[in-house]
């Protein structure tokens, strides 16, 4: 009698995991299809811009979705390099990227280390002030910063492009969250071994937080590379223009440097310049994709 009563319950309990296992392949396939559709939707404009940059200018206007590799040409790229100082824009952006990015990736984790692992008077007040700056719109800070750069004589200089915003409040906040998850026992062991406080940061903290640091590096590079508002205000000369500023004035430069330049010509060179500017970010994200995802997950740890 007992076996008769318990057998249906046992069969039902065994069939539940089996039903879930049967549903998992369909759910997995559905999620993959959905992600593929999202991938196509996001990459289609990028692919169209890159392909169209190799077309004849008139073909871009006449048949935007046409695809004929036999008609592809590099005329848009050669004309674009002749009409606008793209190389100078890349050079300026590269200098700002290396120096400003290096400052951010060194000093932001160092400040976060102090907030995460040390106790001192006013720590919460200072950290709260840092967080408050995240709420200030960029437009509010532009005029005071510009006046400051003018008083220092730094307008149209690398100092003005690099120093403002080099130590970002978001970078400090994120790295503090990452460093807070590092066990204090590691720091105590390093102190017992005679390591200095900076040595603890450099030899213990930095290797442990490498995933979060890699994620911050990707975000920092993208922010500096795509920055437009501040460079267009503080670097008005062509000699100091970054790549995004050069691209913003590309159409005016083309029409000003070439008599009779029509809409098709401008469109072709704009697509060529945009494709050139897009390639570094695509390569960066593809190469550092795994580190970026690990860094995002590391930065989500609660301190």
Backbone as CSV, one residue per row, in Angstrom:
resi,resn,N_x,N_y,N_z,CA_x,CA_y,CA_z,C_x,C_y,C_z
1,UNK,0.842,-1.208,0.000,0.000,0.000,0.000,0.871,1.251,0.000
2,UNK,1.955,1.209,0.776,2.855,2.357,0.835,3.531,2.597,-0.496
3,UNK,3.969,1.527,-1.164,4.604,1.662,-2.473,3.648,2.242,-3.490
4,UNK,2.365,1.858,-3.394,1.374,2.367,-4.345,1.175,3.860,-4.182
5,UNK,1.226,4.348,-2.927,1.001,5.764,-2.676,2.221,6.605,-3.034
6,UNK,3.410,6.118,-2.822,4.613,6.926,-3.023,5.132,6.892,-4.456
7,UNK,4.745,5.849,-5.245,5.274,5.744,-6.592,4.844,6.910,-7.484
8,UNK,3.570,7.365,-7.482,3.199,8.535,-8.300,3.952,9.796,-7.897
9,UNK,4.165,9.978,-6.572,4.897,11.170,-6.157,6.336,11.120,-6.637
10,UNK,6.931,9.917,-6.571,8.310,9.772,-7.033,8.418,10.003,-8.527
11,UNK,7.466,9.473,-9.293,7.477,9.671,-10.753,7.302,11.132,-11.112
12,UNK,6.435,11.847,-10.390,6.229,13.270,-10.671,7.468,14.081,-10.364
13,UNK,8.137,13.739,-9.249,9.361,14.457,-8.892,10.471,14.210,-9.893
14,UNK,10.520,12.988,-10.439,11.564,12.680,-11.425,11.264,13.298,-12.779
15,UNK,9.982,13.453,-13.100,9.632,14.006,-14.411,9.835,15.519,-14.479
16,UNK,9.825,16.219,-13.327,9.981,17.674,-13.336,11.345,18.103,-13.858
17,UNK,12.477,17.546,-13.355,13.780,17.918,-13.929,13.905,17.534,-15.386
18,UNK,13.261,16.372,-15.759,13.333,15.953,-17.148,12.629,16.950,-18.062
19,UNK,11.493,17.486,-17.608,10.778,18.481,-18.421,11.583,19.763,-18.537
20,UNK,12.260,20.150,-17.429,13.092,21.350,-17.504,14.259,21.151,-18.457
21,UNK,14.859,19.967,-18.441,15.969,19.689,-19.349,15.522,19.724,-20.803
22,UNK,14.269,19.274,-21.057,13.774,19.297,-22.433,13.490,20.712,-22.910
23,UNK,13.141,21.605,-21.979,12.860,22.991,-22.366,14.128,23.807,-22.568
24,UNK,15.213,23.420,-21.938,16.435,24.216,-22.007,16.987,24.375,-23.413
25,UNK,17.055,23.312,-24.247,17.571,23.526,-25.614,16.771,24.538,-26.401
26,UNK,15.437,24.509,-26.293,14.625,25.469,-27.036,14.843,26.891,-26.528
27,UNK,14.974,27.034,-25.192,15.241,28.366,-24.648,16.610,28.876,-25.081
28,UNK,17.588,27.953,-25.126,18.930,28.348,-25.537,18.940,28.782,-27.007
29,UNK,18.234,28.030,-27.840,18.166,28.383,-29.264,17.463,29.717,-29.443
30,UNK,16.366,29.912,-28.701,15.637,31.178,-28.814,16.475,32.369,-28.386
31,UNK,17.251,32.214,-27.307,18.105,33.310,-26.859,19.203,33.604,-27.870
32,UNK,19.764,32.547,-28.476,20.794,32.748,-29.490,20.246,33.472,-30.710
33,UNK,19.036,33.088,-31.128,18.419,33.764,-32.276,18.174,35.231,-31.963
34,UNK,17.672,35.506,-30.760,17.416,36.895,-30.362,18.696,37.712,-30.342
35,UNK,19.784,37.126,-29.798,21.057,37.839,-29.750,21.621,38.058,-31.152
36,UNK,21.428,37.091,-32.034,21.893,37.258,-33.411,21.145,38.385,-34.108
37,UNK,19.843,38.479,-33.865,19.067,39.570,-34.464,19.535,40.930,-33.929
38,UNK,19.821,40.995,-32.625,20.351,42.235,-32.066,21.706,42.569,-32.671
39,UNK,22.554,41.554,-32.848,23.874,41.772,-33.432,23.758,42.332,-34.846
40,UNK,22.850,41.760,-35.637,22.653,42.235,-37.006,22.133,43.668,-37.006
41,UNK,21.186,43.960,-36.092,20.614,45.315,-36.041,21.661,46.355,-35.690
42,UNK,22.593,46.013,-34.780,23.610,46.970,-34.361,24.741,47.088,-35.375
43,UNK,25.107,45.983,-36.024,26.255,46.000,-36.925,25.890,46.396,-38.347
44,UNK,24.606,46.322,-38.711,24.214,46.651,-40.088,24.608,48.080,-40.483
45,UNK,24.337,49.115,-39.660,24.771,50.469,-40.056,26.288,50.604,-40.166
46,UNK,27.011,49.913,-39.270,28.474,49.975,-39.321,28.987,49.333,-40.605
47,UNK,28.441,48.157,-40.932,28.856,47.473,-42.157,28.512,48.300,-43.387
48,UNK,27.334,48.929,-43.371,26.940,49.748,-44.526,27.889,50.930,-44.693
49,UNK,28.263,51.590,-43.602,29.158,52.745,-43.694,30.522,52.337,-44.231
50,UNK,31.058,51.207,-43.752,32.380,50.769,-44.210,32.341,50.376,-45.680
51,UNK,31.313,49.627,-46.078,31.204,49.207,-47.482,30.988,50.410,-48.387
52,UNK,30.123,51.340,-47.965,29.817,52.502,-48.810,31.014,53.426,-48.966
53,UNK,31.943,53.390,-47.999,33.119,54.257,-48.112,34.009,53.860,-49.289
54,UNK,33.858,52.641,-49.788,34.648,52.187,-50.935,33.917,52.383,-52.263
55,UNK,32.690,52.897,-52.214,31.921,53.103,-53.434,32.287,54.431,-54.094
56,UNK,31.906,54.550,-55.364,31.972,55.844,-56.022,30.961,56.778,-55.374
57,UNK,31.290,58.062,-55.205,30.358,58.976,-54.515,28.961,58.982,-55.112
58,UNK,28.857,58.988,-56.430,27.526,59.005,-57.054,26.757,57.724,-56.791
59,UNK,27.467,56.588,-56.681,26.791,55.319,-56.407,26.211,55.289,-54.999
60,UNK,26.846,55.991,-54.065,26.323,56.027,-52.696,24.957,56.694,-52.667
61,UNK,24.802,57.746,-53.431,23.525,58.474,-53.455,22.508,57.752,-54.328
62,UNK,22.960,57.255,-55.464,22.032,56.645,-56.432,21.511,55.298,-55.962
63,UNK,22.369,54.480,-55.394,21.972,53.134,-54.946,22.622,52.848,-53.593
64,UNK,22.034,53.367,-52.497,22.682,53.240,-51.182,22.899,51.801,-50.735
65,UNK,21.979,50.895,-51.101,22.072,49.510,-50.646,22.710,48.595,-51.679
66,UNK,23.179,49.137,-52.767,23.814,48.327,-53.793,25.164,47.798,-53.343
67,UNK,25.539,46.642,-53.888,26.815,46.025,-53.512,27.442,45.421,-54.761
68,UNK,28.471,46.094,-55.277,29.186,45.633,-56.461,30.677,45.818,-56.228
69,UNK,31.355,44.768,-55.752,32.789,44.901,-55.430,33.650,45.323,-56.604
70,UNK,33.187,45.096,-57.831,34.001,45.461,-59.000,34.146,46.971,-59.150
71,UNK,33.246,47.729,-58.532,33.301,49.190,-58.645,33.975,49.847,-57.443
72,UNK,34.453,49.058,-56.492,35.049,49.625,-55.285,36.333,50.390,-55.637
73,UNK,36.555,51.473,-54.896,37.705,52.329,-55.141,38.179,52.948,-53.832
74,UNK,39.411,53.418,-53.821,39.976,54.103,-52.657,39.980,55.617,-52.831
75,UNK,39.246,56.099,-53.836,39.246,57.546,-54.122,38.743,58.359,-52.943
76,UNK,37.719,57.851,-52.235,37.185,58.597,-51.091,38.246,58.773,-50.002
77,UNK,39.050,57.747,-49.778,40.074,57.811,-48.737,41.219,58.744,-49.134
78,UNK,41.683,58.630,-50.373,42.784,59.495,-50.815,42.358,60.957,-50.828
79,UNK,41.134,61.230,-51.291,40.647,62.607,-51.303,40.443,63.135,-49.893
80,UNK,39.972,62.270,-49.000,39.737,62.695,-47.623,41.041,63.084,-46.938
81,UNK,42.113,62.306,-47.142,43.399,62.631,-46.532,43.989,63.915,-47.113
82,UNK,43.634,64.245,-48.341,44.115,65.486,-48.948,43.339,66.706,-48.463
83,UNK,42.051,66.523,-48.164,41.194,67.665,-47.839,41.187,68.022,-46.359
84,UNK,41.387,67.056,-45.488,41.274,67.310,-44.045,42.494,66.736,-43.332
85,UNK,42.910,67.355,-42.217,44.104,66.884,-41.472,43.775,65.722,-40.546
86,UNK,43.360,64.598,-41.109,43.000,63.444,-40.292,44.223,62.899,-39.547
87,UNK,45.376,62.899,-40.203,46.588,62.389,-39.550,46.933,63.211,-38.307
88,UNK,46.799,64.541,-38.394,47.060,65.395,-37.234,46.051,65.124,-36.128
89,UNK,44.793,64.888,-36.517,43.781,64.559,-35.516,44.079,63.256,-34.807
90,UNK,44.537,62.250,-35.561,44.926,60.983,-34.944,46.110,61.175,-34.001
91,UNK,47.078,61.979,-34.409,48.255,62.213,-33.571,47.871,62.878,-32.259
92,UNK,47.078,63.940,-32.339,46.656,64.633,-31.121,45.832,63.718,-30.213
93,UNK,44.916,62.956,-30.807,44.104,62.030,-30.020,44.971,60.967,-29.367
94,UNK,45.965,60.466,-30.097,46.855,59.460,-29.528,47.647,59.986,-28.348
95,UNK,48.159,61.216,-28.458,48.908,61.804,-27.347,48.019,61.989,-26.119
96,UNK,46.835,62.546,-26.328,45.902,62.744,-25.215,45.494,61.403,-24.623
97,UNK,45.286,60.417,-25.482,44.844,59.100,-25.019,45.891,58.443,-24.125
98,UNK,47.140,58.487,-24.544,48.198,57.825,-23.778,48.424,58.532,-22.437
99,UNK,48.562,59.861,-22.472,48.897,60.594,-21.242,47.698,60.662,-20.293
100,UNK,46.550,61.069,-20.803,45.374,61.197,-19.946,44.910,59.835,-19.446
101,UNK,44.932,58.834,-20.323,44.558,57.490,-19.896,45.509,56.947,-18.848
102,UNK,46.802,57.208,-19.000,47.763,56.757,-18.004,47.537,57.406,-16.652
103,UNK,47.217,58.710,-16.660,46.930,59.405,-15.394,45.705,58.797,-14.719
104,UNK,44.661,58.549,-15.501,43.433,57.982,-14.931,43.678,56.606,-14.347
105,UNK,44.362,55.756,-15.102,44.548,54.367,-14.672,45.540,54.232,-13.518
106,UNK,46.323,55.265,-13.241,47.248,55.195,-12.106,46.661,55.855,-10.866
107,UNK,46.184,57.082,-11.006,45.766,57.839,-9.823,44.367,57.465,-9.342
108,UNK,43.454,57.077,-10.234,42.118,56.688,-9.782,42.152,55.441,-8.901
109,UNK,42.846,54.355,-9.275,42.953,53.219,-8.341,43.703,53.565,-7.062
110,UNK,44.684,54.473,-7.152,45.430,54.857,-5.956,44.514,55.579,-4.968
111,UNK,43.684,56.505,-5.477,42.725,57.186,-4.602,41.676,56.209,-4.079
112,UNK,41.237,55.301,-4.933,40.244,54.306,-4.509,40.808,53.392,-3.432
113,UNK,42.088,53.083,-3.515,42.747,52.260,-2.489,42.677,52.941,-1.129
114,UNK,42.893,54.251,-1.113,42.815,54.990,0.147,41.396,54.972,0.704
115,UNK,40.408,55.177,-0.155,39.017,55.185,0.313,38.557,53.797,0.753
116,UNK,39.080,52.753,0.136,38.588,51.404,0.413,39.261,50.767,1.619
117,UNK,40.547,51.053,1.848,41.305,50.279,2.827,41.883,51.102,3.979
118,UNK,41.625,52.391,4.028,42.168,53.215,5.114,41.034,53.957,5.819
119,UNK,41.244,54.230,7.077,40.308,55.036,7.859,40.998,56.336,8.245
120,UNK,40.376,57.450,7.916,40.930,58.753,8.261,39.785,59.734,8.440
121,UNK,40.078,60.835,9.103,39.053,61.830,9.410,38.505,62.442,8.120
122,UNK,37.177,62.447,8.008,36.530,63.054,6.854,36.498,62.169,5.624
123,UNK,36.794,60.876,5.775,36.817,60.008,4.602,35.459,59.950,3.906
124,UNK,34.413,59.735,4.664,33.079,59.643,4.057,32.648,60.963,3.442
125,UNK,33.026,62.074,4.099,32.672,63.384,3.551,33.395,63.631,2.228
126,UNK,34.663,63.303,2.171,35.433,63.508,0.940,34.910,62.602,-0.171
127,UNK,34.650,61.340,0.165,34.149,60.420,-0.862,32.762,60.840,-1.334
128,UNK,31.935,61.335,-0.414,30.625,61.836,-0.825,30.738,63.031,-1.753
129,UNK,31.712,63.896,-1.493,31.941,65.041,-2.388,32.365,64.576,-3.767
130,UNK,33.206,63.537,-3.811,33.607,62.975,-5.108,32.397,62.450,-5.861
131,UNK,31.497,61.768,-5.157,30.314,61.217,-5.812,29.367,62.311,-6.278
132,UNK,29.301,63.413,-5.536,28.417,64.513,-5.931,28.831,65.082,-7.290
133,UNK,30.144,65.080,-7.571,30.588,65.614,-8.861,30.059,64.803,-10.037
134,UNK,29.657,63.543,-9.791,29.068,62.748,-10.866,27.709,63.290,-11.292
135,UNK,27.054,64.018,-10.390,25.727,64.548,-10.699,25.779,65.860,-11.462
136,UNK,26.961,66.468,-11.562,27.064,67.749,-12.253,27.140,67.529,-13.757
137,UNK,26.258,68.157,-14.536,26.356,68.028,-15.996,27.650,68.649,-16.510
138,UNK,28.173,68.081,-17.577,29.433,68.581,-18.138,29.327,70.031,-18.560
139,UNK,28.156,70.428,-19.057,27.973,71.782,-19.562,28.146,72.822,-18.456
140,UNK,27.874,72.429,-17.193,28.010,73.357,-16.076,29.480,73.682,-15.815
141,UNK,30.361,72.754,-16.092,31.779,72.922,-15.776,32.583,73.545,-16.907
142,UNK,31.998,73.658,-18.088,32.779,74.082,-19.254,33.299,75.506,-19.102
143,UNK,32.413,76.453,-18.743,32.832,77.852,-18.662,33.864,78.074,-17.557
144,UNK,33.651,77.552,-16.315,34.719,77.712,-15.302,36.042,77.093,-15.730
145,UNK,35.998,75.922,-16.347,37.239,75.295,-16.795,37.912,76.103,-17.897
146,UNK,37.112,76.641,-18.822,37.679,77.434,-19.897,38.336,78.705,-19.365
147,UNK,37.695,79.356,-18.395,38.282,80.543,-17.781,39.578,80.198,-17.045
148,UNK,39.581,79.038,-16.412,40.792,78.603,-15.719,41.920,78.337,-16.712
149,UNK,41.604,77.675,-17.826,42.625,77.404,-18.851,43.163,78.704,-19.451
150,UNK,42.279,79.688,-19.615,42.703,80.981,-20.155,43.616,81.704,-19.173
151,UNK,43.275,81.633,-17.863,44.114,82.291,-16.856,45.489,81.642,-16.772
152,UNK,45.556,80.353,-17.006,46.837,79.650,-16.974,47.596,79.741,-18.296
153,UNK,46.941,80.270,-19.329,47.575,80.338,-20.648,47.670,78.993,-21.332
154,UNK,46.697,78.111,-21.057,46.746,76.751,-21.589,45.781,76.513,-22.743
155,UNK,45.097,77.525,-23.212,44.178,77.332,-24.346,44.987,76.912,-25.566
156,UNK,44.462,75.923,-26.308,45.149,75.355,-27.475,46.487,74.705,-27.092
157,UNK,46.479,73.997,-25.975,47.666,73.258,-25.558,47.240,71.846,-25.151
158,UNK,48.234,70.952,-25.069,47.948,69.589,-24.631,47.542,69.548,-23.166
159,UNK,48.064,70.498,-22.360,47.685,70.506,-20.957,46.181,70.663,-20.783
160,UNK,45.588,71.545,-21.584,44.148,71.778,-21.485,43.350,70.565,-21.947
161,UNK,43.882,69.822,-22.910,43.181,68.636,-23.386,43.319,67.460,-22.431
162,UNK,44.400,67.442,-21.658,44.721,66.257,-20.858,44.263,66.384,-19.406
163,UNK,44.608,67.472,-18.736,44.454,67.531,-17.280,43.006,67.617,-16.793
164,UNK,42.140,68.470,-17.362,40.754,68.497,-16.867,40.061,67.150,-17.070
165,UNK,39.568,66.595,-15.986,38.865,65.317,-16.063,39.766,64.105,-16.117
166,UNK,41.072,64.288,-15.939,41.980,63.138,-16.018,41.722,62.151,-14.884
167,UNK,41.442,62.653,-13.677,41.116,61.781,-12.543,39.602,61.813,-12.378
168,UNK,38.962,60.812,-12.913,37.504,60.800,-13.040,36.863,60.269,-11.764
169,UNK,35.749,60.894,-11.370,35.047,60.462,-10.156,34.467,59.066,-10.323
170,UNK,33.956,58.769,-11.511,33.408,57.435,-11.740,34.499,56.372,-11.641
171,UNK,35.697,56.671,-12.148,36.802,55.718,-12.066,37.169,55.448,-10.614
172,UNK,37.182,56.488,-9.781,37.488,56.302,-8.356,36.413,55.448,-7.694
173,UNK,35.151,55.757,-7.980,34.051,54.995,-7.374,34.116,53.525,-7.785
174,UNK,34.310,53.277,-9.074,34.326,51.899,-9.554,35.500,51.115,-8.966
175,UNK,36.677,51.716,-8.976,37.838,51.006,-8.443,37.727,50.807,-6.932
176,UNK,37.062,51.710,-6.243,36.841,51.493,-4.807,35.980,50.257,-4.593
177,UNK,34.952,50.070,-5.423,34.120,48.878,-5.298,34.931,47.610,-5.530
178,UNK,35.835,47.661,-6.489,36.665,46.493,-6.798,37.658,46.222,-5.678
179,UNK,38.332,47.262,-5.201,39.365,47.091,-4.174,38.748,46.689,-2.836
180,UNK,37.515,47.096,-2.578,36.876,46.728,-1.309,36.721,45.224,-1.172
181,UNK,36.659,44.512,-2.301,36.498,43.055,-2.257,37.802,42.324,-1.993
182,UNK,38.935,43.024,-2.003,40.224,42.389,-1.730,40.328,42.115,-0.231
183,UNK,40.636,40.885,0.175,40.712,40.575,1.619,41.782,41.400,2.328
184,UNK,41.448,41.884,3.512,42.404,42.655,4.299,43.595,41.797,4.745
185,UNK,43.393,40.471,4.817,44.472,39.584,5.240,45.676,39.651,4.294
186,UNK,45.406,39.873,3.002,46.510,40.006,2.049,47.356,41.237,2.363
187,UNK,46.706,42.325,2.723,47.425,43.550,3.053,48.208,43.380,4.349
188,UNK,47.596,42.719,5.347,48.283,42.508,6.617,49.506,41.611,6.435
189,UNK,49.380,40.601,5.593,50.518,39.714,5.343,51.661,40.466,4.676
190,UNK,51.303,41.385,3.734,52.344,42.177,3.077,53.022,43.118,4.062
191,UNK,52.279,43.675,5.012,52.882,44.561,6.019,53.816,43.775,6.946
192,UNK,53.408,42.567,7.285,54.270,41.733,8.122,55.594,41.445,7.419
193,UNK,55.536,41.283,6.099,56.756,41.018,5.319,57.597,42.257,5.092
194,UNK,57.122,43.408,5.609,57.906,44.630,5.505,57.630,45.452,4.268
195,UNK,56.530,45.201,3.599,56.207,45.956,2.381,55.673,47.335,2.756
196,UNK,56.068,48.360,2.003,55.561,49.716,2.241,54.115,49.815,1.773
197,UNK,53.465,50.914,2.140,52.058,51.076,1.764,51.902,51.180,0.243
198,UNK,52.792,51.927,-0.408,52.722,51.977,-1.872,53.097,50.623,-2.476
199,UNK,54.020,49.917,-1.834,54.359,48.577,-2.308,53.188,47.629,-2.208
200,UNK,52.385,47.781,-1.155,51.174,46.965,-1.041,50.236,47.243,-2.209
201,UNK,50.083,48.518,-2.525,49.212,48.873,-3.650,49.740,48.285,-4.958
202,UNK,51.040,48.445,-5.192,51.604,48.072,-6.485,51.791,46.561,-6.635
203,UNK,52.169,45.895,-5.536,52.507,44.474,-5.635,51.371,43.547,-5.237
204,UNK,50.412,44.053,-4.466,49.315,43.202,-4.006,47.990,43.600,-4.652
205,UNK,47.641,44.881,-4.533,46.333,45.329,-5.002,46.236,45.282,-6.528
206,UNK,47.212,45.852,-7.212,47.124,45.950,-8.677,47.002,44.586,-9.349
207,UNK,47.813,43.567,-8.987,47.610,42.253,-9.630,46.236,41.646,-9.369
208,UNK,45.673,41.885,-8.175,44.382,41.295,-7.836,43.247,41.971,-8.602
209,UNK,43.336,43.289,-8.771,42.238,44.036,-9.413,42.441,44.164,-10.922
210,UNK,43.302,43.363,-11.501,43.604,43.501,-12.924,42.361,43.413,-13.831
211,UNK,41.408,42.498,-13.575,40.199,42.485,-14.426,39.421,43.800,-14.370
212,UNK,39.224,44.329,-13.158,38.528,45.612,-13.051,39.300,46.741,-13.684
213,UNK,40.620,46.693,-13.563,41.463,47.719,-14.181,41.393,47.641,-15.706
214,UNK,41.307,46.420,-16.247,41.190,46.262,-17.697,39.850,46.812,-18.196
215,UNK,38.779,46.550,-17.448,37.482,47.113,-17.833,37.486,48.622,-17.789
216,UNK,38.114,49.188,-16.749,38.222,50.644,-16.663,39.059,51.203,-17.807
217,UNK,40.092,50.477,-18.210,40.932,50.937,-19.317,40.133,51.036,-20.602
218,UNK,39.288,50.049,-20.877,38.475,50.084,-22.097,37.522,51.269,-22.075
219,UNK,36.838,51.466,-20.953,35.900,52.590,-20.849,36.618,53.928,-20.944
220,UNK,37.786,54.030,-20.324,38.547,55.280,-20.362,38.997,55.600,-21.779
221,UNK,39.509,54.599,-22.485,39.953,54.813,-23.858,38.795,55.248,-24.737
222,UNK,37.638,54.610,-24.586,36.478,54.970,-25.398,36.013,56.389,-25.088
223,UNK,35.995,56.771,-23.803,35.548,58.112,-23.435,36.484,59.184,-23.984
224,UNK,37.799,58.959,-23.859,38.761,59.947,-24.346,38.727,60.008,-25.871
225,UNK,38.644,58.859,-26.510,38.654,58.806,-27.973,37.427,59.498,-28.565
226,UNK,36.275,59.347,-27.914,35.026,59.913,-28.436,34.716,61.297,-27.888
227,UNK,35.552,61.820,-27.012,35.273,63.128,-26.412,35.268,64.211,-27.485
228,UNK,34.241,65.043,-27.444,34.103,66.086,-28.469,33.893,67.474,-27.876
229,UNK,33.026,67.586,-26.852,32.603,68.900,-26.365,33.789,69.706,-25.841
230,UNK,34.583,69.107,-24.935,35.695,69.853,-24.356,36.790,70.154,-25.383
231,UNK,37.234,69.203,-26.209,38.266,69.531,-27.209,37.837,70.601,-28.205
232,UNK,36.575,70.620,-28.622,36.165,71.605,-29.616,36.134,73.011,-29.027
233,UNK,36.039,73.117,-27.693,36.010,74.424,-27.050,37.411,74.916,-26.718
234,UNK,38.247,74.046,-26.169,39.547,74.474,-25.669,40.646,74.380,-26.721
235,UNK,40.408,73.655,-27.813,41.421,73.520,-28.864,40.821,73.969,-30.189
236,UNK,40.784,75.279,-30.376,40.137,75.835,-31.571,41.039,75.844,-32.794
237,UNK,42.341,75.721,-32.603,43.255,75.742,-33.744,43.312,74.371,-34.401
238,UNK,43.570,74.363,-35.693,43.652,73.108,-36.435,44.825,72.267,-35.969
239,UNK,45.875,72.907,-35.501,47.068,72.185,-35.059,46.802,71.336,-33.835
240,UNK,45.849,71.741,-32.970,45.574,71.018,-31.733,44.264,70.243,-31.785
241,UNK,43.598,70.203,-32.908,42.300,69.531,-33.000,42.460,68.024,-32.864
242,UNK,41.591,67.425,-32.067,41.567,65.971,-31.951,40.762,65.382,-33.106
243,UNK,40.740,64.063,-33.178,40.092,63.405,-34.316,38.610,63.734,-34.398
244,UNK,37.913,63.752,-33.266,36.476,64.028,-33.295,36.190,65.462,-33.748
245,UNK,37.058,66.394,-33.383,36.888,67.775,-33.841,37.139,67.867,-35.344
246,UNK,38.143,67.159,-35.828,38.428,67.149,-37.259,37.237,66.587,-38.029
247,UNK,36.647,65.508,-37.516,35.496,64.916,-38.199,34.292,65.854,-38.201
248,UNK,34.133,66.617,-37.127,32.977,67.519,-37.057,33.064,68.652,-38.075
249,UNK,34.273,69.043,-38.441,34.454,70.123,-39.415,34.826,69.596,-40.794
250,UNK,34.677,68.290,-40.994,35.124,67.676,-42.243,34.360,68.207,-43.449
251,UNK,33.045,68.317,-43.335,32.248,68.767,-44.473,32.625,70.187,-44.896
252,UNK,32.841,71.079,-43.924,33.232,72.447,-44.256,34.612,72.484,-44.896
253,UNK,35.520,71.644,-44.404,36.862,71.615,-44.989,36.844,71.106,-46.421
254,UNK,36.009,70.109,-46.693,35.934,69.566,-48.047,35.402,70.605,-49.018
255,UNK,34.287,71.236,-48.657,33.708,72.226,-49.551,34.587,73.461,-49.669
256,UNK,35.370,73.765,-48.615,36.238,74.934,-48.676,37.507,74.678,-49.460
257,UNK,37.995,73.434,-49.446,39.246,73.126,-50.131,39.060,72.686,-51.581
258,UNK,37.859,72.327,-51.946,37.637,71.836,-53.297,36.477,72.596,-53.940
259,UNK,36.752,73.256,-55.008,35.717,74.004,-55.717,34.794,73.020,-56.432
260,UNK,33.495,73.214,-56.271,32.532,72.361,-56.953,32.263,71.050,-56.254
261,UNK,32.706,70.885,-55.002,32.439,69.649,-54.269,30.949,69.543,-53.985
262,UNK,30.325,68.451,-54.449,28.883,68.295,-54.289,28.560,67.418,-53.087
263,UNK,27.265,67.155,-52.909,26.806,66.380,-51.755,27.356,64.961,-51.787
264,UNK,27.431,64.361,-52.971,27.939,62.996,-53.081,29.405,62.922,-52.671
265,UNK,30.201,63.899,-53.077,31.617,63.920,-52.717,31.798,64.038,-51.208
266,UNK,31.049,64.950,-50.610,31.132,65.133,-49.155,30.712,63.860,-48.423
267,UNK,29.633,63.219,-48.887,29.149,61.993,-48.243,30.194,60.883,-48.321
268,UNK,30.809,60.713,-49.486,31.820,59.673,-49.639,33.014,59.871,-48.725
269,UNK,33.487,61.104,-48.625,34.644,61.363,-47.764,34.266,61.299,-46.285
270,UNK,33.034,61.685,-45.949,32.580,61.547,-44.569,32.541,60.075,-44.148
271,UNK,32.043,59.223,-45.035,31.997,57.795,-44.720,33.403,57.215,-44.618
272,UNK,34.305,57.674,-45.475,35.684,57.197,-45.410,36.338,57.607,-44.088
273,UNK,36.149,58.858,-43.688,36.733,59.328,-42.426,36.113,58.620,-41.230
274,UNK,34.795,58.411,-41.263,34.131,57.718,-40.159,34.611,56.280,-40.045
275,UNK,34.824,55.626,-41.172,35.322,54.242,-41.148,36.722,54.180,-40.562
276,UNK,37.570,55.130,-40.954,38.928,55.167,-40.408,38.892,55.377,-38.889
277,UNK,38.005,56.273,-38.433,37.914,56.560,-36.998,37.302,55.407,-36.220
278,UNK,36.485,54.600,-36.888,35.794,53.515,-36.204,36.677,52.289,-35.995
279,UNK,37.617,52.079,-36.882,38.428,50.858,-36.850,39.180,50.683,-35.531
280,UNK,39.861,51.707,-34.989,40.591,51.492,-33.718,39.704,51.016,-32.576
281,UNK,38.483,51.573,-32.460,37.598,51.147,-31.381,37.109,49.719,-31.589
282,UNK,36.820,49.350,-32.834,36.405,47.977,-33.105,37.508,46.990,-32.750
283,UNK,38.722,47.302,-33.159,39.850,46.417,-32.859,40.069,46.326,-31.348
284,UNK,39.987,47.478,-30.667,40.176,47.504,-29.219,39.152,46.627,-28.516
285,UNK,37.883,46.765,-28.904,36.839,46.005,-28.222,36.948,44.521,-28.536
286,UNK,37.281,44.157,-29.769,37.417,42.742,-30.118,38.569,42.104,-29.349
287,UNK,39.691,42.812,-29.264,40.863,42.259,-28.586,40.644,42.166,-27.077
288,UNK,40.014,43.176,-26.498,39.861,43.237,-25.043,38.455,42.889,-24.572
289,UNK,37.684,42.201,-25.406,36.299,41.907,-25.057,36.198,41.090,-23.772
290,UNK,37.006,40.043,-23.653,36.953,39.188,-22.467,37.335,39.977,-21.215
291,UNK,38.394,40.798,-21.326,38.819,41.593,-20.172,37.761,42.625,-19.807
292,UNK,37.102,43.182,-20.828,36.075,44.190,-20.573,34.903,43.585,-19.803
293,UNK,34.453,42.402,-20.221,33.332,41.753,-19.537,33.724,41.374,-18.116
294,UNK,34.929,40.818,-17.937,35.392,40.489,-16.588,35.510,41.732,-15.718
295,UNK,35.935,42.848,-16.328,36.054,44.092,-15.573,34.716,44.636,-15.142
296,UNK,33.709,44.516,-16.027,32.361,44.965,-15.660,31.840,44.143,-14.486
297,UNK,32.052,42.831,-14.532,31.605,41.981,-13.434,32.362,42.295,-12.149
298,UNK,33.670,42.571,-12.273,34.451,42.918,-11.084,33.979,44.221,-10.491
299,UNK,33.608,45.187,-11.353,33.159,46.473,-10.858,31.792,46.452,-10.233
300,UNK,31.077,45.327,-10.386,29.732,45.244,-9.814,29.736,44.695,-8.389
301,UNK,30.916,44.346,-7.879,31.004,43.810,-6.533,30.677,44.899,-5.515
302,UNK,29.859,44.599,-4.558,29.502,45.589,-3.531,30.583,45.662,-2.480
303,UNK,30.941,46.932,-2.116,31.945,47.109,-1.094,31.349,47.245,0.279
